[in-house]
Amino acid sequence: MRIDSAQAFNFLPVPTDIHFGYGMLRSLPRQVRTVGGGSVFVVTDPGVRAAGIVDRLVTLLDDESVHFTIYDAVTPDSGSTLIADAVAELKSSGAGVVVGIGGGSALDTAKAVAALATNPGSPLDYVGLNKVAVRPLPFIAVPTTAGTGSEVSLWSVFTDDARRLKVAIGGVLLYPAIALCDPELTLDLPPALTASTGMDALAHAIECYTNNACQPISAALALRAIELIGSHLRGAALNGRNRESRYAMMLASTMAGVAMNPTRLGLAHALAMPLGSWDLKIPHGIAVAVMLPIVMQFNCAAVPERFGAVSRALGEPVDGVSPRDAAARAAAAVRRLADDVGIPKGLSAFGLAEEQVPAVVEEAMKSGNVAVNPRRTSTEDMAGILRSAL
């Protein structure tokens, strides 16, 4: 890949202390003490608790005499009311550290709870970027999926209950203090969830790598994440106990999460927010996975060199073909990968209908991800992309 010697850029610091590897959960009591906490507020969801993962965490904390309170009511795309309720429970508990354990919804909810513990008002008061002024309580993120990158991101996504619309709080104070990335926690993740979260990680990497805000540091992280996912998502989804593939997928997810913080993403993520809103509530990973190859096909002619590099990272044979053809093979490779791991071919089965297209597009066009997309995008373009996903 050529280097643009005229490019000037800022790479945001990643203050999260990342600990990675099998068995890393066992270090949790020590990490709680590292951030000065004598009592812990654990944020999770019923699925993670039913899987027995919370029981393992409880045993670790009990053995080290760490006092804890568990809040396990997190729902997919948790709402503003739920966050406010969790903050009230946190304050009642007297805990000084928040631990989030689960997928993206649990970690994003925990981020918001940690922030609202030290900043007054409603979570909706802080929607946008850099509106959180006071440092949140120390937050330790423990991901149980390999996809969202929330353990290293500066965003917390949740639902505005009044408008039934997905929104986000962002800012450098939202970064977790510590991320404990333990691939062992993903070994029993169901194939469908492995596939959708893995495709979300792939979308983070590809949209980061190909957008107009990408710079060399993010590019290096994102391209390596694409290589890892292309080599290991099938293995993780089709043989969940494949320890190498589980390790590689969690590593790729974390790398893509770091890469995307200073760059934002693209049209697949711009559309995924409203697709997860209102009565649609299409799961984020599914929405992104279905949209990604369609968006790539739309974008590839704008930056063929970058999409050609994506093709190579995914193992496509592109030597001797034109840059345009090499770029086009990236979208085809992603579509085959999605098919192989069982991603649905369209979104109509999830309730998306033609009459909903205008509202989804109107909301998607407000996203900052549209501004960095490599191809200029009109409302009509966005509607055409979305209709291709029906």
C-alpha positions as CSV (number, residue, x, y, z in Angstrom):
1,M,0.0,0.0,0.0
2,R,1.3,3.5,-0.9
3,I,1.9,6.0,1.8
4,D,0.4,9.5,1.5
5,S,3.2,11.7,2.6
6,A,1.0,14.7,2.7
7,Q,-1.4,13.2,5.2
8,A,-1.5,14.8,8.7
9,F,-3.5,13.0,11.3
10,N,-4.2,12.5,15.0
11,F,-4.4,9.0,16.5
12,L,-6.5,9.1,19.7
13,P,-4.8,7.7,22.8
14,V,-6.2,4.4,24.0
15,P,-5.9,4.6,27.8
16,T,-7.5,1.2,28.3
17,D,-5.1,-1.3,29.9
18,I,-5.6,-4.4,27.8
19,H,-4.9,-7.9,29.3
20,F,-5.4,-10.6,26.7
21,G,-5.2,-14.4,26.8
22,Y,-6.9,-17.6,28.0
23,G,-7.7,-17.6,31.7
24,M,-7.5,-13.8,31.9
25,L,-10.7,-13.6,33.9
26,R,-8.9,-15.0,36.9
27,S,-7.0,-11.7,37.2
28,L,-10.2,-9.8,37.9
29,P,-9.9,-9.5,41.7
30,R,-6.3,-8.2,41.3
31,Q,-7.4,-5.7,38.6
32,V,-10.3,-4.4,40.9
33,R,-7.7,-3.6,43.5
34,T,-5.5,-2.0,40.8
35,V,-8.1,0.6,40.2
36,G,-8.7,1.1,43.9
37,G,-12.0,-0.6,44.3
38,G,-13.1,-2.3,47.5
39,S,-16.6,-3.0,46.2
40,V,-17.8,-3.9,42.7
41,F,-21.0,-3.4,40.8
42,V,-21.3,-6.1,38.1
43,V,-23.4,-5.3,35.0
44,T,-24.4,-8.2,32.9
45,D,-27.4,-9.9,31.2
46,P,-29.6,-13.0,31.9
47,G,-27.9,-15.0,29.0
48,V,-24.4,-14.5,30.4
49,R,-25.7,-15.5,33.9
50,A,-27.5,-18.6,32.5
51,A,-24.3,-19.6,30.7
52,G,-22.5,-19.9,34.1
53,I,-20.0,-17.2,33.4
54,V,-21.3,-15.0,36.2
55,D,-20.9,-17.9,38.6
56,R,-17.2,-18.1,37.7
57,L,-16.8,-14.4,38.3
58,V,-18.7,-14.6,41.7
59,T,-16.4,-17.5,42.8
60,L,-13.3,-15.4,42.0
61,L,-14.6,-12.4,43.9
62,D,-15.7,-14.4,46.9
63,D,-12.4,-16.2,47.1
64,E,-10.6,-12.9,47.3
65,S,-13.2,-11.4,49.7
66,V,-14.2,-8.7,47.2
67,H,-17.7,-7.4,48.0
68,F,-20.0,-7.2,44.9
69,T,-23.5,-6.4,43.7
70,I,-24.8,-8.0,40.5
71,Y,-27.2,-6.2,38.1
72,D,-28.2,-8.7,35.5
73,A,-31.2,-7.1,33.8
74,V,-29.4,-5.8,30.7
75,T,-31.4,-6.3,27.5
76,P,-30.3,-6.0,23.9
77,D,-29.7,-2.3,23.1
78,S,-30.5,-1.4,26.7
79,G,-32.8,1.6,27.1
80,S,-32.2,4.9,28.9
81,T,-34.7,4.0,31.6
82,L,-32.8,0.7,32.4
83,I,-29.5,2.7,32.6
84,A,-31.1,5.1,35.1
85,D,-32.4,2.2,37.2
86,A,-29.0,0.6,37.2
87,V,-27.3,3.9,38.3
88,A,-29.7,4.1,41.2
89,E,-28.8,0.5,42.3
90,L,-25.1,1.3,41.9
91,K,-25.3,4.3,44.1
92,S,-27.3,2.3,46.7
93,S,-24.7,-0.4,46.7
94,G,-21.8,2.0,47.4
95,A,-19.6,0.3,44.9
96,G,-16.5,2.1,43.6
97,V,-15.8,0.0,40.5
98,V,-18.1,-1.1,37.7
99,V,-17.4,-4.4,35.9
100,G,-19.3,-5.1,32.7
101,I,-19.3,-8.7,31.5
102,G,-21.1,-9.8,28.4
103,G,-21.6,-8.7,24.8
104,G,-21.8,-5.2,23.4
105,S,-25.1,-4.3,25.2
106,A,-23.8,-5.3,28.6
107,L,-20.5,-3.4,28.1
108,D,-22.1,-0.3,26.7
109,T,-24.7,-0.3,29.5
110,A,-21.9,-0.6,32.1
111,K,-20.0,2.3,30.5
112,A,-23.0,4.5,30.7
113,V,-23.7,3.5,34.3
114,A,-20.1,4.3,35.3
115,A,-20.4,7.7,33.6
116,L,-23.8,8.5,35.2
117,A,-22.5,7.6,38.6
118,T,-20.3,10.7,38.6
119,N,-22.2,13.0,36.2
120,P,-25.7,14.2,37.1
121,G,-28.9,13.8,35.1
122,S,-30.2,11.4,32.5
123,P,-28.1,9.4,30.1
124,L,-29.9,11.3,27.3
125,D,-28.3,14.5,28.5
126,Y,-24.9,13.2,27.3
127,V,-25.9,11.9,23.8
128,G,-23.2,13.0,21.4
129,L,-19.4,13.4,21.7
130,N,-17.4,14.7,24.7
131,K,-20.4,15.8,26.8
132,V,-19.3,13.7,29.8
133,A,-17.3,16.2,31.8
134,V,-16.5,14.3,35.1
135,R,-14.4,11.2,35.0
136,P,-16.6,8.1,35.4
137,L,-16.1,5.4,38.0
138,P,-13.3,3.0,37.1
139,F,-14.8,0.5,34.6
140,I,-13.4,-3.0,33.8
141,A,-14.7,-4.5,30.6
142,V,-14.9,-8.3,30.2
143,P,-16.2,-9.2,26.7
144,T,-17.9,-12.6,26.2
145,T,-18.3,-12.1,22.4
146,A,-15.7,-11.4,19.7
147,G,-17.2,-8.6,17.7
148,T,-18.3,-5.3,19.2
149,G,-14.9,-4.0,20.3
150,S,-16.7,-2.2,23.1
151,E,-14.0,-3.2,25.6
152,V,-11.6,-0.7,23.9
153,S,-14.0,1.9,22.4
154,L,-15.1,5.4,23.5
155,W,-18.8,4.8,22.7
156,S,-21.8,3.6,24.6
157,V,-24.8,2.8,22.4
158,F,-28.2,2.5,23.9
159,T,-31.9,3.2,23.2
160,D,-33.7,6.5,23.8
161,D,-36.9,5.0,25.3
162,A,-39.1,8.0,24.5
163,R,-38.2,8.0,20.8
164,R,-37.4,4.2,20.6
165,L,-34.2,5.3,18.7
166,K,-30.7,4.0,19.2
167,V,-28.3,6.8,20.3
168,A,-24.8,7.0,21.6
169,I,-22.6,8.7,24.2
170,G,-19.0,9.2,23.2
171,G,-15.8,10.6,24.5
172,V,-12.3,9.8,25.7
173,L,-13.6,9.6,29.3
174,L,-15.8,6.6,28.2
175,Y,-12.9,4.3,27.6
176,P,-12.8,1.3,30.0
177,A,-9.9,1.6,32.5
178,I,-9.1,-2.1,32.0
179,A,-10.1,-4.7,29.4
180,L,-9.9,-8.4,30.3
181,C,-10.0,-10.2,27.0
182,D,-10.4,-13.9,27.7
183,P,-11.1,-16.1,24.7
184,E,-12.2,-18.9,27.0
185,L,-15.4,-17.0,27.7
186,T,-16.4,-17.4,24.0
187,L,-15.9,-21.2,23.7
188,D,-19.5,-22.0,24.2
189,L,-20.9,-19.0,22.3
190,P,-23.7,-20.3,19.9
191,P,-22.8,-20.5,16.2
192,A,-25.3,-17.8,15.1
193,L,-24.0,-15.3,17.7
194,T,-20.4,-16.2,16.8
195,A,-21.2,-15.4,13.2
196,S,-23.0,-12.1,13.6
197,T,-20.6,-10.7,16.2
198,G,-17.7,-11.8,14.0
199,M,-19.1,-10.1,11.0
200,D,-19.6,-7.0,13.1
201,A,-15.8,-7.1,13.9
202,L,-15.1,-7.5,10.2
203,A,-17.3,-4.5,9.3
204,H,-15.4,-2.4,11.9
205,A,-12.1,-3.4,10.3
206,I,-13.2,-2.9,6.6
207,E,-15.1,0.3,7.1
208,C,-12.3,1.7,9.2
209,Y,-9.6,0.7,6.6
210,T,-11.5,2.0,3.6
211,N,-13.0,5.3,4.8
212,N,-11.7,8.8,4.2
213,A,-10.5,9.3,7.8
214,C,-8.2,6.2,7.9
215,Q,-4.5,6.8,8.7
216,P,-1.5,4.5,8.8
217,I,-1.9,3.3,12.5
218,S,-5.5,2.4,12.2
219,A,-4.9,0.9,8.7
220,A,-2.3,-1.5,10.1
221,L,-4.5,-2.6,12.9
222,A,-7.6,-3.0,10.7
223,L,-5.9,-4.8,7.9
224,R,-4.4,-7.4,10.3
225,A,-7.9,-7.8,11.9
226,I,-9.3,-8.5,8.4
227,E,-6.7,-11.2,7.8
228,L,-7.5,-12.9,11.1
229,I,-11.2,-12.8,10.6
230,G,-11.0,-14.1,7.0
231,S,-8.8,-17.0,8.3
232,H,-10.7,-17.8,11.5
233,L,-14.4,-16.8,11.5
234,R,-15.5,-20.0,9.8
235,G,-13.5,-22.1,12.3
236,A,-15.0,-20.3,15.3
237,A,-18.6,-20.5,14.0
238,L,-18.5,-24.0,12.7
239,N,-16.3,-25.5,15.5
240,G,-16.8,-23.4,18.6
241,R,-14.2,-25.3,20.7
242,N,-11.5,-24.4,18.2
243,R,-9.2,-22.5,20.6
244,E,-7.0,-21.0,18.0
245,S,-9.9,-19.6,16.1
246,R,-11.5,-18.2,19.2
247,Y,-8.3,-16.6,20.2
248,A,-7.8,-15.1,16.8
249,M,-11.4,-13.7,16.6
250,M,-11.2,-12.0,20.0
251,L,-7.8,-10.5,19.0
252,A,-9.2,-9.3,15.7
253,S,-12.2,-7.8,17.5
254,T,-10.0,-5.9,19.9
255,M,-7.7,-4.7,17.2
256,A,-10.5,-3.5,15.0
257,G,-12.0,-1.7,18.1
258,V,-8.8,0.2,18.7
259,A,-8.5,1.0,15.0
260,M,-12.0,2.5,14.5
261,N,-11.9,5.0,17.5
262,P,-10.2,7.8,15.6
263,T,-11.7,7.0,12.1
264,R,-15.4,6.2,12.6
265,L,-16.8,3.7,10.1
266,G,-19.1,3.8,7.1
267,L,-22.5,3.3,5.6
268,A,-23.2,-0.2,7.0
269,H,-22.9,1.2,10.5
270,A,-24.8,4.3,9.6
271,L,-27.7,2.1,8.6
272,A,-27.4,-0.3,11.4
273,M,-28.3,2.2,14.1
274,P,-31.8,3.0,12.8
275,L,-32.3,-0.6,11.7
276,G,-32.0,-1.5,15.4
277,S,-34.5,1.2,16.4
278,W,-38.3,1.6,16.7
279,D,-40.2,-1.7,16.2
280,L,-37.6,-3.0,13.8
281,K,-35.0,-3.8,16.4
282,I,-32.9,-5.8,14.0
283,P,-29.9,-7.2,15.9
284,H,-26.9,-5.1,15.2
285,G,-24.6,-7.8,14.0
286,I,-27.2,-9.1,11.6
287,A,-27.9,-5.7,10.2
288,V,-24.2,-4.9,9.7
289,A,-23.4,-8.4,8.2
290,V,-26.2,-8.1,5.6
291,M,-25.4,-4.5,4.7
292,L,-21.6,-4.9,4.6
293,P,-21.1,-6.6,1.1
294,I,-23.7,-4.3,-0.4
295,V,-22.0,-1.2,0.9
296,M,-18.6,-2.6,-0.2
297,Q,-19.9,-3.1,-3.7
298,F,-21.1,0.5,-3.8
299,N,-17.8,1.9,-2.4
300,C,-15.1,-0.2,-4.1
301,A,-14.7,1.9,-7.2
302,A,-14.0,5.0,-5.0
303,V,-10.8,3.6,-3.4
304,P,-9.9,0.5,-5.5
305,E,-6.4,0.2,-4.0
306,R,-7.8,-0.1,-0.5
307,F,-10.5,-2.6,-1.5
308,G,-7.9,-4.6,-3.4
309,A,-5.9,-4.8,-0.2
310,V,-9.0,-6.1,1.6
311,S,-9.3,-8.8,-1.1
312,R,-5.7,-9.9,-0.5
313,A,-6.2,-9.9,3.3
314,L,-9.2,-12.2,2.8
315,G,-7.1,-14.5,0.7
316,E,-8.5,-13.7,-2.7
317,P,-6.2,-14.3,-5.7
318,V,-5.8,-10.9,-7.2
319,D,-2.3,-11.0,-8.8
320,G,-2.5,-10.0,-12.4
321,V,-6.0,-8.6,-12.3
322,S,-6.9,-5.0,-12.7
323,P,-7.3,-2.8,-9.6
324,R,-11.0,-2.4,-10.2
325,D,-11.5,-6.2,-10.5
326,A,-9.3,-6.8,-7.4
327,A,-11.4,-4.3,-5.5
328,A,-14.7,-5.9,-6.6
329,R,-13.5,-9.3,-5.3
330,A,-13.6,-8.0,-1.7
331,A,-17.3,-7.7,-1.6
332,A,-17.8,-11.2,-3.2
333,A,-15.4,-12.7,-0.6
334,V,-17.3,-11.1,2.3
335,R,-20.6,-12.3,0.9
336,R,-19.3,-15.9,0.7
337,L,-18.0,-15.7,4.2
338,A,-21.4,-14.5,5.4
339,D,-23.1,-17.3,3.6
340,D,-20.7,-19.9,5.0
341,V,-21.3,-18.9,8.6
342,G,-25.1,-18.7,8.2
343,I,-25.8,-15.0,7.9
344,P,-29.3,-14.4,6.4
345,K,-29.3,-13.1,2.9
346,G,-31.7,-10.2,3.5
347,L,-33.5,-8.2,6.2
348,S,-37.1,-8.7,5.2
349,A,-37.3,-11.8,7.4
350,F,-36.5,-9.4,10.3
351,G,-39.4,-7.1,9.5
352,L,-37.8,-4.6,7.2
353,A,-40.3,-3.5,4.5
354,E,-40.3,-1.1,1.6
355,E,-42.4,1.4,3.5
356,Q,-39.8,1.7,6.2
357,V,-37.0,2.6,3.9
358,P,-37.5,6.4,3.9
359,A,-37.5,6.7,7.7
360,V,-34.4,4.4,8.1
361,V,-32.5,6.4,5.4
362,E,-33.5,9.8,6.9
363,E,-32.0,8.8,10.3
364,A,-28.9,7.1,8.8
365,M,-28.0,10.2,6.8
366,K,-27.5,12.0,10.1
367,S,-24.7,9.7,11.1
368,G,-21.1,10.9,11.2
369,N,-20.2,7.7,9.5
370,V,-21.7,9.0,6.2
371,A,-19.3,11.9,6.2
372,V,-16.2,9.7,6.2
373,N,-17.6,7.1,3.7
374,P,-15.2,6.8,0.8
375,R,-17.9,7.5,-1.8
376,R,-20.1,10.6,-1.6
377,T,-23.6,9.3,-0.7
378,S,-27.0,10.9,-1.4
379,T,-30.3,10.0,0.1
380,E,-31.2,8.2,-3.1
381,D,-28.0,6.2,-3.0
382,M,-28.6,5.2,0.6
383,A,-32.2,4.1,-0.2
384,G,-30.9,2.0,-3.1
385,I,-28.4,0.3,-0.8
386,L,-31.0,-0.4,1.8
387,R,-33.5,-1.8,-0.8
388,S,-30.8,-4.2,-2.0
389,A,-30.9,-5.7,1.5
390,L,-34.6,-6.4,1.6
